[in-house]
Amino acid sequence: MIISMYKLICVTNRNLCADDFIRQTEKVAAAHPDCIILREKDLDEDTYSDLAEKVIRICNKYDVVFSAHYFYKAAIRLSIRRIHVPLFVLRQMSEKEKRFFSAIGVSCHSKEDAEEAEKLGASYITAGHIFDTSCKAGLPGRGLDFLNEVKSSVSIPVYAMGNAVISQSESVISSWKVVSHITSLANGDEIVETSPVIHSISKGSTIVSKDYYYRDSSGTVLWKATLEGTFSFNGVSASCTAASCTTTSYSSAWSEQSTTAYPSGASAIGSATMVRKFLFIVVDTVSINI
């Protein structure tokens, strides 16, 4: 997913979805991101079109903007006015095809890519990957210097991709809480994991937090656990120097039993155990690793 100071854009990958993809997409749409990009470019065009129609219905239900990805001809047939494409696909599109869309996003990996995309009519670009990410295992992140170089080369919006939540234009990051994974429990309750959020960033100290929300089967949040790490950042890679874990209970029945947190290389690691009591007797215990 891509997050800037003012926009929250969710990018799908059904191959990483442990839950039913349509059900998970509806949960994401219910959180009202600014846009959902259906990225499933490994599908053939007909299968993609069928899936797109299902996701469009979900987006319409929650008043969320939908964007197609890669298959621009299918998007035109389906009257989808937003498209995100690799640069080589943008090169193939005719001027008439480009004029059909109200917004064209382009994935770029260099300053030269960004400059070409803008000249070819891109409305915005994504630049990446900025930080190390499991999606690009073995390839180090390009860092903020690369992002600043790309930003300074174009006049259209630039969104950063690559593991961490960062701003498109400022060094101080607003605190977005973005659902990245939901674990369903046997009793119908759920643990909702949010993406890491950077609260401040420079080439010195960076503070990052991550929340886990525990909610019952009706969707009511009963408690949350927050892991916070302090990182030393050199523009490309980071090492964790401190970590803390705290909990907040929103129900009188739930209370903290224990928390742990410690730095480990480039990661902050923590755990929390919460207990539910009835007449002072523990009747339920939930432990999570963060």
C-alpha positions, 0 to 999 in steps of 0.5 A: 500500500501507498500512503502520503500525508493526505491520501491513503491508497490501498494496493491489492495482492490476493496471493498474500491474502490469508482470508477470502479475497473479496471478504478481505477487500470489503473489510478494507473498503469499510475502513474508507481508504481514498482509493483501492488499486486492483493490482492482480496483473498475473490474471488474464484480462478476462478473469481480471475484468470479472474480478474488477466488477466485483471489487467495483461493487464493493467500492461503490458500496463504501464510496471508495474510489476504484482504480484498475491496474495494467489492463487499460483496455479492459478498464476502458471497456468497463468505463473505469476512469482511473488506471495505474500502469508500469511505464512500459505500458504507458508508452504503448497507450495512444493519446486517445486512450490516455485522454479517456482516463481522469487519472493515470498513475505510473510506477517509476524506479528512477528519476529518468522514469519519472521525467518520462512518465510526466511527459507522457501524461502521468497524473502521479507516480509511485517511486520505490522501493524506498525501504527494505521490504519482503516484497523485494527480498534481497534488494536494499531500499533506495532511501530518502535521497532517492525519493527526494531526487525523484520528487525534485525532478517532476511537478506531479505528485510522487507517492513512496512505496516500500514497507514504511509509511512516509510522506510525499512532501514532508519529513514529519509523518501524520499518524495513519492507522492502516489495517494490514492483516486480520486474524479470526479467532475460533470464538468469532473475535478478531485481532486487527493488525495495523501497518507500521506508522512513522511518526518522525523521520530524519537521517538521525532518529526515527520513531515507528509504532504498530498497533494490534486491536482486539475486537469481539464478533460484533466489531467492538474494540475491547483493547489494543497493544502498541509496540513502539521502536526507536530507530537509527536511520542513515538514509537507506537502512535502519537499526532499532535502538529501543523498544516499548510495548503498552496496552490500552483497555476499552472494557472493564473486563479486560486488563493487562497481565504482562508486556515485553519489548526489545530491539533486535537488529533492524526490528522492534519485537514485543508481546502482550498478554491480556486477561478477561476476568469475571468476578475476579476470576480469569476466564480468558487469556489472549497473548499476541506477538508483535 
